[in-house]
Each structure stands twice: as C-alpha cells, then as structure tokens.
Amino acid sequence: MGRVNLGTIDESLLPAVREASLGGGPPPAPPRAVIGQSWHRARLHGVDPDAGRASPPPLPAEEVEHRRHTSRLGSLLPQLREGLGAIVDVERHLMAVTDAEGRVLWRDGARGVLRSADRLHFRVGAAWTEEQVGTNGIGTALALGRPVQVHAAEHFVRTHHSWTCAAAPLHDPRDGRLLGVLNVSGPAPAFNPATLPLVTAVAKVAEAELRLRHWESVDRLRAVAAPMLSRVGGRALAVDREGWTAAVTGMGPVGRVALPKEVQAGRVWLPSLGPCSLEPLPDGWLVRVEEAGPGGGAEAVAHRVVLDLRLPRSWTVTVSGPAGEWSRELSPRHAELLYVLARHPAGRTAAELAADLFGDASRTVTVRAEISRMRRTLAGVLGHRPYRFADSVEVLLLTPPGGTDPLPASTAPGVLAGRRGLPSG
C-alpha cells in the first residue's frame, strides 16, 4: 500500500524509538514532534505503555442513543460513509465518529476488523482520549485540534502497535465549537498513505455541508419571520432554536443570541439583551426586547460568573443573577481569553491580551475583534479600558482536579504562565 509518511524516520526504527524514548535513553532517531509531545502527555496522565489503563466502562446504550440524537454529526453519516467508502469497504478498515469527549458514537467496517477492534475495547460508547489510551488518532486529534496520523509503534500502548489511525476533528462551522472526530483505523501494513489527506478532506466537506444546512434553515425562518417583524414595534428579532439570528427590527445586526438551555415562552433575561419576552416560531423564537429603565439592564442582574475549565475539551461560562442563569460553551480561543481575564482581576490592555494569547503584543486588532464577539453575549459582564470582568461580578474559576493543566492543548503564553503559577508578562 506504500509507506506512511513519517518524516525522516525509518519505519522499521519505530519500536526502538519508542522504547528508548519512554525508557529515558537516547533513541536511534527522534520521534515526530507531534508524537513525542503526545507520549509526554500520556505519561503525565499515568497511562501504562505496556498495558494501558483501566478505561471507564462504555456508555450505556440509552446514553449513546441520547448523544447520537443530540449530535449534529448524525445527519452527516451518509456523506461520511460515501466519502470514505472506498477505504472502509475495499481496504478493510473501519470508520469511527466520536463526540467532543472522545466517546465513539458510530462505527462502520468489515466484520473481521470490527472484531479486532473489539479486542482493544474500540467499540461504541468507549472513550478514546489520550487520558485513557495514550497516543492514538482520535485522542491526539482531540488534544491538538487538528488532523493527525498515528502509525504502528507511534501508539503509546503496545497492544495498539498493529494499527494505524488517521483522524480529523469536526467543528461547527458557525462558531468553531468542536463536535467530534472522524477517524479511520486499520492494519498498519495495509494502511494507505493517502488516508490522512482523504479523512481531512471528507471532514472539511462535512463541515461545509453543516454550514450550508445552517444558512438554508436561517433563510426559511427569515421568510416566515420577516412579515411578522415588520408589524412589531420596538426592538425585536427572530432566532432559530440555537439563537442564530434570521431577522431583526429596531436594532443593529446581531449574529447570535445566547438562549437558556431550557427555552420556554415567556419573560426571560438574556445576557446580551437584558429582559426579553419569547414567543415560539416555526423552528425558532420571536424575541421582543423590553425597554428597561435606569439600572434595569443586564448590569443589574448579572452578579456571578463561573468559568468551568475542568474537562479537557469542553468549557463553559455561566452567568447568573436574580433573574436566572445562562450558560454557553466556549471555543478554545474564548476559553483562553476568559481564563487570562479571570487571572487578572485588574484587567488587561489590548496589547497585553495580544501577548497573553499570541505572544505578539501587536495583534491588538485580533484581540479587539474577539472581545467584541464575547461582549455580544456577555454584555454587562465584560468591561473595557482595560478589558476585565465587571467590578460588580463575582468570578469563580474552576480548573481540573489533581493538578491537571487547564486547557491542556493551549500554547497561549498567558495560559502557560498560569500553569506555572506565574503572572503573565
């Protein structure tokens, strides 16, 4: 099938490279940087390189079905199977799709290769993060946030050395949120070197399909809501079930409104808009913005912010007050930004935040754009000049237990300084 591209390493040296690297001796050749870094993370997680570690039990069937039903990836399965069908059917490999936590939700392939996967506990509902099984296609793609191939003895656990995996993250094209991972695995000797580019391309096509479906849905909602909004006095907007705006009247454009997790018709406080009333629309909501008096906006009701970074790849910010509570999942960049601000109650200038996030104090335009996006849903919570959490808001930062690094895949200087317990520069 051709040789897998391993840079300058001779494939036959991989077992010796791994043994020496993990044993502390000089390897005959350095491992690929992405693999060496992953091996280091696996050792920090306490994974046994010979036997692995006791993995959590697979998800119960009802939980798998719930995650499948709520995942945006389920509707893409026919497209993913078609894109990878030649490899999965002809080359006798398997395709797996996970959620953002690395739990396998779907798996396809020839019966024989599925039985081999079962022996490695690579089955539906199983967790395949680096924390659980060390270096592997799914877990390492999750840790890096980009496509990766792990070949034979590049796997951290010895029992996985007969396999090669190619995996690519799948993101929500609307906000960059991680949805899961597309992975192809199979016998190492038969692995096609073109598999990783193919998996990457199929993942990009799938993300483009999600983007197309989103805009088609927004257009349908706009057609229904526009005549209604033309008759509404004051400020109002029509949003889909996830808060994406289809039409607006009496106010400037709004990209997305952060809705409560459990949306109901009636009066509600929204962080970006203040007191509002919600009315159901087909596949969405009509949001009427109430005209609050002095002190009646979001600033008067938001009194606590919880930044939860305890999970390796799923981060949330929760804003609460007398009018209720609201949560939102965060992209990696916004999680980094809020983490830095939580560590600096006095605030950061645009130049300081640019250095914290990018190591380049000149990237102030990018910082201001990111802050502007955050303020659309955290109005009254984020202040400026300097950028900071509002003085009236209590901020609680939740980090992983047991000394595990928050935001483990981040290389932002401000996050690295936080891991070392040092102030940012």
VOGU-3710 file (C-alpha; in Angstrom, 3 decimals, decimal comma):
1> mgrvnlgtid> 0,000/0,000/0,000  3,032/2,316/0,168  4,881/3,758/3,115  3,233/6,070/5,580  4,916/9,482/5,695  6,877/9,632/8,960  9,187/12,445/8,015  12,824/11,346/8,245  12,220/8,281/10,471  12,747/4,825/9,039
11> esllpavrea> 9,534/2,952/9,778  11,479/-0,089/10,980  13,040/2,022/13,755  9,745/2,990/15,340  9,697/0,274/18,040  13,260/1,144/19,081  12,481/4,876/19,017  9,515/4,311/21,313  11,341/2,003/23,728  14,277/4,357/24,091
21> slgggpppap> 12,159/7,493/24,361  9,887/6,036/27,021  12,798/4,428/28,837  14,796/7,626/29,100  17,628/6,537/26,801  18,848/8,082/23,539  16,598/6,947/20,659  18,146/5,914/17,326  16,126/8,756/15,807  13,874/11,385/17,375
31> pravigqswh> 10,145/10,706/17,158  7,994/13,085/15,183  7,386/16,169/17,337  3,631/15,591/17,437  4,202/12,026/18,649  6,901/12,849/21,191  4,697/15,524/22,735  1,770/13,124/22,874  3,905/10,437/24,558  4,858/13,013/27,170
41> rarlhgvdpd> 1,207/13,873/27,823  0,297/10,183/28,067  2,961/9,615/30,719  1,657/12,586/32,690  -1,817/11,051/32,505  -0,454/7,856/34,048  -1,117/5,591/31,064  0,829/2,315/31,208  2,753/1,953/27,884  2,510/-1,839/28,029
51> agrasppplp> -0,993/-2,478/29,330  -2,776/0,852/29,014  -5,003/1,821/31,894  -8,365/0,725/33,216  -10,739/2,620/30,951  -14,143/3,790/32,117  -16,943/1,450/31,060  -18,579/2,149/27,693  -21,573/4,424/27,793  -24,891/2,650/28,356
61> aeevehrrht> -26,934/2,119/25,200  -29,500/4,731/26,202  -26,780/7,351/26,728  -25,238/6,530/23,333  -28,637/6,980/21,707  -29,143/10,288/23,518  -25,773/11,596/22,330  -26,468/10,416/18,793  -29,825/12,155/18,801  -28,411/15,456/20,062
71> srlgsllpql> -25,259/15,429/17,892  -25,172/17,454/14,690  -22,951/14,749/13,193  -25,615/12,060/12,926  -27,183/13,634/9,839  -23,761/13,612/8,145  -23,168/9,850/8,422  -24,307/9,021/4,865  -21,957/11,667/3,491  -19,053/10,480/5,655
81> reglgaivdv> -19,613/6,854/4,655  -19,744/7,792/0,988  -16,571/9,848/1,203  -14,619/7,096/2,957  -16,413/4,108/1,471  -13,587/3,002/-0,809  -11,144/2,727/2,091  -13,539/1,268/4,641  -15,049/-1,318/2,253  -12,150/-2,201/-0,019
91> erhlmavtda> -9,146/-1,704/2,242  -10,836/-3,454/5,175  -10,513/-0,586/7,601  -13,081/0,864/9,949  -14,579/4,325/10,235  -15,451/5,749/13,632  -17,113/9,026/14,605  -16,808/10,302/18,166  -18,278/13,169/20,123  -16,216/16,015/21,562
101> egrvlwrdga> -15,361/13,906/24,622  -13,783/11,164/22,500  -16,673/8,724/23,032  -17,276/6,510/19,991  -20,840/7,100/18,786  -20,751/5,373/15,397  -18,536/2,668/13,927  -18,562/1,019/10,475  -16,333/-1,531/8,818  -15,774/-5,113/7,802
111> rgvlrsadrl> -16,775/-7,754/10,350  -13,234/-9,017/10,833  -11,705/-5,619/11,568  -14,588/-4,804/13,919  -13,850/-7,970/15,894  -10,191/-6,937/16,111  -11,270/-3,515/17,338  -13,494/-5,118/19,967  -10,450/-6,874/21,438  -8,901/-3,433/22,007
121> hfrvgaawte> -12,156/-2,118/23,539  -12,515/0,121/20,496  -16,283/-0,147/20,457  -19,340/2,103/20,509  -19,546/4,046/23,755  -15,838/3,653/24,620  -13,599/6,611/25,483  -10,555/7,083/23,210  -8,909/10,181/24,612  -5,187/10,447/25,302
131> eqvgtngigt> -6,032/10,481/29,008  -7,464/6,970/28,681  -5,474/5,178/25,961  -2,466/7,392/25,281  -1,349/8,405/21,807  -3,928/7,437/19,173  -5,620/9,056/16,215  -8,802/10,124/17,984  -7,283/11,265/21,271  -4,338/13,068/19,720
141> alalgrpvqv> -6,554/14,839/17,169  -8,703/15,994/20,088  -5,664/17,202/22,033  -4,211/19,090/19,063  -7,415/20,287/17,457  -6,143/19,308/14,003  -5,771/16,213/11,763  -3,191/13,654/12,789  -1,973/10,200/11,812  -0,594/7,712/14,330
151> haaehfvrth> 1,224/4,773/12,778  2,057/1,416/14,367  4,565/1,839/17,243  3,813/5,550/17,413  0,844/4,459/19,544  1,704/4,828/23,215  0,203/1,494/24,291  1,988/-1,570/22,934  -1,192/-3,529/22,145  -2,151/-0,881/19,576
161> hswtcaaapl> 1,024/-1,239/17,502  -0,593/-3,400/14,827  -2,889/-0,485/13,912  -2,587/2,820/12,100  -5,136/5,617/12,547  -5,903/8,811/10,655  -8,250/11,285/12,320  -9,562/14,811/11,795  -11,615/16,975/14,170  -15,099/18,034/13,098
171> hdprdgrllg> -16,083/21,580/14,075  -19,322/23,509/13,997  -18,614/25,990/11,164  -20,831/28,616/12,819  -18,723/29,143/15,932  -15,766/26,764/15,723  -17,076/24,550/18,528  -15,662/21,019/18,485  -18,326/18,450/17,585  -16,232/15,292/17,448
181> vlnvsgpapa> -13,642/13,394/15,424  -13,734/11,434/12,176  -11,310/8,502/12,317  -10,192/5,687/10,016  -8,235/2,799/11,548  -6,860/-0,433/10,177  -3,940/-2,854/9,992  -0,646/-0,993/9,886  0,910/-2,973/6,992  -2,049/-2,255/4,703
191> fnpatlplvt> -2,522/1,414/5,535  -2,673/3,750/2,550  -0,522/6,901/2,871  -3,322/8,878/1,195  -5,733/8,111/4,033  -4,977/11,154/6,200  -5,470/13,663/3,332  -8,701/11,876/2,426  -10,025/11,911/6,002  -9,118/15,590/6,294
201> avakvaeael> -10,875/16,435/3,030  -14,015/14,478/3,963  -14,141/16,284/7,328  -13,893/19,673/5,590  -16,673/18,734/3,159  -18,831/17,639/6,094  -18,263/20,974/7,851  -19,211/22,805/4,639  -22,419/20,768/4,493  -23,267/21,821/8,050
211> rlrhwesvdr> -22,693/25,450/7,082  -24,970/25,111/4,035  -27,747/23,484/6,059  -27,499/26,209/8,677  -27,972/29,035/6,187  -30,812/27,209/4,457  -32,561/26,864/7,824  -31,972/30,544/8,639  -33,375/31,571/5,240  -36,537/29,533/5,844
221> lravaapmls> -37,017/31,133/9,255  -36,407/34,608/7,822  -39,122/34,085/5,218  -41,611/33,283/7,980  -40,486/35,915/10,479  -39,821/38,973/8,309  -43,513/39,863/7,739  -44,179/39,423/11,463  -41,274/41,661/12,482  -42,478/44,408/10,166
231> rvggralavd> -45,533/44,744/12,400  -43,666/44,671/15,710  -42,978/47,956/17,468  -39,690/48,453/19,288  -36,717/46,144/19,236  -37,221/42,512/18,234  -35,528/39,706/16,384  -36,226/36,204/15,134  -33,730/33,495/16,055  -33,522/29,773/15,398
241> regwtaavtg> -33,602/27,206/18,220  -29,893/27,723/18,880  -30,095/31,505/18,919  -28,771/32,315/15,440  -30,444/35,436/14,093  -32,627/35,276/10,989  -34,173/38,763/11,033  -34,117/41,881/13,196  -36,027/45,144/13,590  -35,453/48,290/15,614
251> mgpvgrvalp> -31,817/47,470/16,410  -28,470/46,738/14,851  -27,477/43,334/13,437  -26,967/40,550/15,970  -25,124/37,372/14,999  -26,370/35,122/17,764  -28,409/35,405/20,944  -27,420/33,199/23,869  -30,604/31,376/24,879  -31,115/29,430/28,116
261> kevqagrvwl> -30,533/25,694/27,918  -34,221/25,093/28,615  -36,043/27,631/26,463  -39,662/28,408/27,261  -42,120/31,015/26,065  -42,476/33,977/28,376  -40,288/36,554/30,052  -36,568/35,821/30,304  -33,320/37,671/30,915  -30,693/37,306/28,171
271> pslgpcslep> -27,146/38,494/28,918  -26,732/40,270/25,598  -30,134/41,966/25,565  -31,472/42,178/29,112  -35,156/41,476/29,891  -36,985/39,976/26,909  -40,117/38,041/26,084  -40,025/34,911/23,918  -42,746/33,709/21,574  -42,494/30,448/19,588
281> lpdgwlvrve> -41,953/30,470/15,830  -41,598/27,506/13,456  -38,082/26,208/14,282  -37,246/29,282/16,327  -38,280/32,131/18,597  -39,516/35,692/18,347  -37,513/37,733/20,861  -39,053/41,036/21,980  -36,563/43,219/23,846  -38,117/45,029/26,780
291> eagpgggaea> -37,153/48,647/27,239  -35,627/48,572/30,727  -35,476/51,659/32,906  -32,289/53,001/34,540  -30,350/50,162/36,124  -32,710/47,564/34,678  -30,408/46,009/32,091  -28,012/43,112/32,259  -25,704/45,064/34,550  -28,310/44,995/37,332
301> vahrvvldlr> -28,919/41,252/37,297  -25,592/39,599/36,447  -23,721/39,078/39,695  -21,767/35,841/39,269  -19,689/34,265/36,513  -18,461/30,662/36,657  -15,709/29,781/34,171  -15,605/25,965/34,108  -12,404/24,510/32,581  -12,470/21,171/34,411
311> lprswtvtvs> -12,977/18,985/31,326  -10,127/18,621/28,802  -12,062/19,892/25,775  -15,468/21,116/26,921  -15,511/24,513/28,603  -18,438/26,696/29,658  -19,140/30,128/31,068  -22,224/30,508/33,262  -23,698/33,887/34,174  -26,246/34,032/36,994
321> gpagewsrel> -28,285/36,577/38,893  -31,707/37,099/40,456  -33,380/36,824/37,036  -31,935/33,382/36,329  -28,893/31,578/34,953  -27,389/31,237/31,493  -24,575/29,003/30,180  -22,602/28,906/26,975  -19,954/26,557/25,612  -16,684/28,253/24,747
331> sprhaellyv> -14,358/27,931/21,794  -10,691/27,277/22,671  -9,766/30,916/21,942  -12,565/32,354/24,079  -11,765/29,909/26,886  -8,155/31,147/26,805  -9,271/34,781/26,787  -11,624/34,423/29,767  -9,033/32,354/31,652  -6,490/35,152/31,311
341> larhpagrta> -9,035/37,769/32,428  -10,032/35,617/35,407  -6,374/35,555/36,479  -6,073/39,338/36,127  -8,962/40,983/38,024  -7,448/44,428/37,449  -7,744/43,908/33,696  -5,508/43,731/30,621  -4,935/46,160/27,798  -5,381/45,047/24,218
351> aelaadlfgd> -1,602/44,792/23,809  -1,256/42,737/26,993  -4,014/40,360/25,892  -2,367/40,023/22,470  0,860/38,978/24,195  -1,084/36,640/26,512  -2,896/34,886/23,667  -0,499/35,063/20,724  2,884/36,013/22,138  2,697/39,120/19,934
361> asrtvtvrae> 1,648/42,414/21,523  0,984/43,961/18,106  -2,050/41,761/17,378  -4,459/44,171/19,075  -6,930/44,192/16,169  -7,490/40,447/16,580  -7,934/40,839/20,326  -10,490/43,636/19,933  -12,450/41,514/17,455  -12,523/38,561/19,853
371> isrmrrtlag> -13,588/40,774/22,761  -16,322/42,273/20,598  -17,659/38,791/19,856  -17,604/37,909/23,539  -19,400/41,109/24,554  -22,308/40,250/22,274  -23,255/37,526/24,746  -21,584/38,857/27,898  -22,928/42,407/27,912  -22,665/43,844/31,410
381> vlghrpyrfa> -20,142/41,161/32,390  -17,057/42,276/30,465  -15,711/45,777/30,918  -13,136/47,649/28,841  -10,328/50,195/29,268  -8,818/47,898/30,403  -10,565/44,657/29,424  -11,758/42,900/32,577  -14,697/41,314/34,328  -17,037/43,991/35,653
391> dsvevllltp> -16,282/45,081/39,216  -19,768/44,087/40,413  -19,383/40,495/39,176  -18,026/37,641/41,296  -15,814/35,382/39,165  -15,277/31,709/40,003  -12,621/29,819/38,026  -12,974/26,007/38,067  -9,852/24,097/36,964  -9,204/20,333/36,634
401> pggtdplpas> -8,640/18,419/39,885  -5,418/16,693/40,855  -3,087/19,301/39,415  -4,067/18,590/35,788  -3,402/21,528/33,486  -6,381/23,618/32,383  -6,725/23,954/28,603  -4,100/21,211/28,060  -3,734/21,774/24,307  -3,237/25,532/24,635
411> tapgvlagrr> 0,114/27,109/23,864  -1,003/30,668/24,693  1,682/32,365/26,835  -0,917/33,572/29,343  -2,187/30,010/29,830  1,333/28,591/30,127  2,128/31,216/32,784  -0,988/30,171/34,682  0,121/26,539/34,711  3,413/27,577/36,275
421> glpsg> 1,664/29,797/38,780  3,352/32,868/37,321  1,824/36,207/36,349  1,607/36,881/32,625  4,195/39,204/31,170
//
